[in-house]
Amino acid sequence: MGLDHDLIGVESEPVERTWTAKDTMLYALGVGAGTSELAYTTEKDQRALPTFAVLAAQAPTGRRLGDFDPAMLVHAEQAFELHRELPPAGGVRTSSRVTGIYDKGSGALVTTEARAVDLATGEPVITSRSAVFIRGEGGFGGPRGPRSEWAEPSRDPDHTVTYHTKPEQALIYRLSGDYNPLHSDPEFAARAGFPRPILHGLCTYGITGRALLHALGGLRAMSGRFTSPVFPGESLTVSIWADGDGVLFRTAKDDGTVVLDHGRATRGA
């Protein structure tokens, strides 16, 4: 059957989601926060990490994308914008839609957008955009999709932050709701072509978001493209170039392999 192209532009039914203070603390631990970030990992003066917005705004598109091997699907891009700070506990109503299915030859890129509003007032809270790449689903003759221009500045980064992931990082992060066996089951990971389970892309994204948050003093929006897998236990270095409220960033492993590229961010409270 392949992919269902009739999904493009169809708005899903709204989905309500609530979260607790425990959920946001567990998420913070899952993306590596610890004793130096007690405002995010304990209930004392608690705050939610900005990147929790991606989880809060997740919603199904209403129908299956099509018939394909789920082991061939990888997270390709992620972006969010906060219209106001997320509370440690709260709730939103989210609608989503597929915005495009693009032919990349070796696979298909499927882009989606989700808009989350406050349960009580209906005011905008989060806009989230993402893309997945499905290997083996390309070659259908469709458009290749828009191109995004991004270039590394010709100067040293204004900030460089390194975080070390734990061997069990993916097992902690999955407790926030992503139980894809690619991140926990060695046999499933091998079927997808990996020597062992890989770290969730959104865990790498959240770790990068922590670096941006602390380097910039606040984070309101963030986007990036996943370019290489990360294995739990590897270290990640985030290079940040700031110019006013506009920010470019890139995340790489110790050997220089870039894992999150074309990064853009906006400062926030």
C-alpha positions in Angstrom: 0.0 0.0 0.0 2.8 2.4 0.7 2.2 5.8 2.3 -1.3 7.4 2.5 -0.8 10.7 0.6 -4.5 11.6 1.2 -3.5 12.5 4.8 -1.8 15.7 3.7 -3.6 18.7 5.1 -6.2 16.8 7.0 -6.7 18.1 10.5 -6.9 15.5 13.3 -9.5 15.4 16.0 -8.3 17.3 19.0 -6.5 15.3 21.7 -6.3 16.4 25.3 -3.2 15.7 27.3 -2.3 16.5 30.9 0.9 16.1 32.8 2.0 16.2 36.4 5.0 17.6 38.2 6.4 14.0 38.4 6.2 13.8 34.6 8.3 16.9 34.1 10.8 15.8 36.7 11.1 12.4 35.0 11.6 14.0 31.7 14.3 16.3 33.0 16.2 13.2 34.4 15.7 11.5 31.1 17.5 14.3 29.2 20.4 14.2 31.7 19.5 16.9 34.3 20.7 16.2 37.8 21.7 17.7 41.1 22.9 21.0 39.5 19.4 21.6 38.0 17.2 21.1 41.0 14.6 23.5 39.7 13.8 21.0 37.0 14.5 17.7 38.9 12.7 18.4 42.2 9.5 20.0 43.4 11.2 23.0 45.1 10.4 26.0 43.0 9.9 23.6 40.1 10.0 24.6 36.4 9.5 22.5 33.3 12.3 22.3 30.7 11.3 24.1 27.6 11.8 21.1 25.4 9.1 19.2 27.3 6.9 21.1 24.9 7.6 18.6 22.2 6.1 15.8 24.4 3.2 17.9 25.6 2.1 18.7 22.1 2.4 15.2 20.6 -0.8 14.0 19.0 -1.7 11.3 16.4 -2.5 12.4 12.9 -5.8 10.5 12.9 -4.9 7.7 10.4 -1.9 5.5 9.9 0.7 6.9 7.6 0.6 3.6 5.7 2.1 0.1 5.6 5.8 0.0 6.2 8.3 -1.7 8.5 8.5 0.5 11.6 12.2 -0.3 12.0 12.8 1.8 8.8 11.4 5.0 10.4 13.8 7.5 12.1 13.1 10.9 13.5 14.6 13.4 11.0 13.7 17.0 12.2 12.1 18.6 15.2 11.0 22.2 16.1 8.9 23.9 18.7 7.8 27.3 19.7 6.5 28.2 23.1 3.9 30.9 23.2 4.2 31.1 27.0 6.2 29.2 29.7 5.0 25.6 30.4 3.9 25.0 33.9 5.4 21.9 35.8 1.9 20.4 35.8 -0.8 21.3 33.3 -2.7 20.3 30.2 -3.3 21.2 26.5 -5.6 20.3 23.6 -3.7 19.5 20.5 -4.6 19.1 16.8 -2.1 17.9 14.2 -1.9 17.4 10.5 0.5 16.0 7.9 2.0 19.0 6.0 3.9 17.1 3.4 5.2 13.8 2.1 8.4 14.2 0.1 10.3 11.9 -2.2 14.0 11.6 -1.1 14.8 8.7 -3.4 16.0 6.2 -0.9 13.1 7.1 1.4 10.2 9.4 2.1 10.2 12.5 4.4 6.9 13.0 6.2 6.4 16.4 7.9 3.8 17.2 10.5 2.6 20.2 12.5 0.8 20.2 15.9 -0.8 23.2 17.6 -1.6 22.9 21.3 -3.9 25.3 23.2 -4.7 25.8 26.9 -7.4 23.4 28.1 -9.3 26.2 29.9 -8.9 29.3 27.8 -8.1 28.0 24.3 -5.1 30.3 24.1 -2.0 29.0 22.0 0.6 27.3 24.1 2.8 25.3 21.8 3.5 25.0 18.0 5.5 21.9 17.2 6.8 20.8 13.8 8.5 17.5 13.1 9.6 15.2 10.3 10.3 11.5 10.0 12.3 9.7 7.4 11.0 6.3 6.3 13.7 4.2 4.4 12.5 2.3 1.4 9.4 4.5 0.8 10.8 6.9 -1.7 10.8 6.7 -5.5 7.1 7.6 -5.9 7.8 10.6 -8.1 6.8 13.3 -5.7 8.4 16.6 -4.8 11.7 16.6 -2.9 10.5 19.3 -0.5 11.8 22.7 0.5 15.4 23.3 1.3 16.6 25.0 4.4 19.7 27.3 4.2 22.1 27.1 7.1 25.8 27.8 7.4 28.2 27.6 10.3 29.4 31.1 11.3 33.0 31.9 10.4 34.0 32.5 14.0 34.4 30.5 17.2 31.2 29.5 19.0 30.1 32.0 21.7 29.4 29.0 24.0 30.5 25.4 24.0 28.8 22.9 26.3 29.6 19.3 26.8 27.3 16.8 28.5 28.0 13.1 29.1 25.2 10.6 28.5 24.7 7.6 30.8 24.8 4.0 29.4 21.2 3.7 30.7 20.1 7.1 29.3 17.6 5.6 26.8 16.1 3.4 29.5 15.4 6.5 31.6 14.1 8.6 28.7 11.7 6.0 27.4 9.7 6.2 30.7 8.5 9.6 29.4 6.4 7.7 26.8 8.5 6.6 23.8 8.8 2.8 24.1 10.1 2.3 20.6 12.2 -0.9 20.9 14.9 0.7 18.7 16.1 2.3 21.9 15.9 -0.8 24.2 15.8 -4.1 22.3 19.2 -5.3 20.8 17.4 -7.6 18.3 15.1 -4.8 17.0 18.1 -2.4 16.8 20.0 -5.0 14.8 17.1 -5.4 12.3 17.3 -1.6 11.8 21.0 -1.9 11.1 22.5 -0.8 14.4 25.0 -2.7 16.5 23.0 -1.9 19.7 20.0 0.3 20.8 20.4 4.0 20.0 19.5 7.0 22.0 16.1 8.6 21.2 16.5 11.6 18.9 14.3 13.6 21.2 16.6 12.7 24.1 19.6 14.2 22.1 17.3 17.1 21.4 16.4 17.6 25.0 20.1 17.4 26.1 20.9 20.1 23.5 18.0 22.2 24.7 19.4 22.1 28.3 22.7 23.4 26.9 20.9 26.2 25.1 18.7 27.1 28.1 21.6 27.5 30.4 24.0 29.2 28.0 21.4 31.7 26.8 19.5 32.3 30.0 16.2 31.1 28.5 14.7 29.2 25.5 11.5 30.0 23.6 12.0 28.2 20.3 14.3 25.6 18.8 14.7 23.6 15.6 17.2 21.0 14.4 17.9 18.2 12.0 19.0 14.7 13.2 22.0 13.6 11.2 23.6 10.7 12.9 22.7 8.2 15.7 23.9 8.6 19.3 24.6 5.6 21.5 23.9 5.8 25.2 27.2 6.5 27.0 28.6 8.9 24.4 29.3 12.5 25.1 27.7 15.4 23.3 29.1 18.9 22.7 26.8 21.7 21.7 28.4 24.7 19.8 26.3 27.8 20.1 26.6 31.1 18.1 24.4 33.8 19.5 23.5 37.1 17.7 20.9 39.0 19.8 17.8 36.8 20.2 18.7 34.7 17.2 20.9 31.7 17.8 22.5 29.0 15.6 23.8 25.7 17.1 25.2 22.3 16.3 25.6 19.2 18.4 28.5 16.7 17.8 30.0 13.6 19.4 33.6 13.4 20.7 34.9 12.2 17.3 33.4 15.2 15.6 30.4 13.4 14.1 27.5 15.9 13.9 24.3 14.5 15.3 22.0 17.5 15.4 22.5 20.0 12.6 21.0 23.1 11.1 20.1 24.2 14.6 18.2 27.5 15.3 16.9 28.8 18.6 15.3 31.8 20.1 16.0 33.2 23.5 13.1 33.3 26.0 12.3 33.8 29.6 
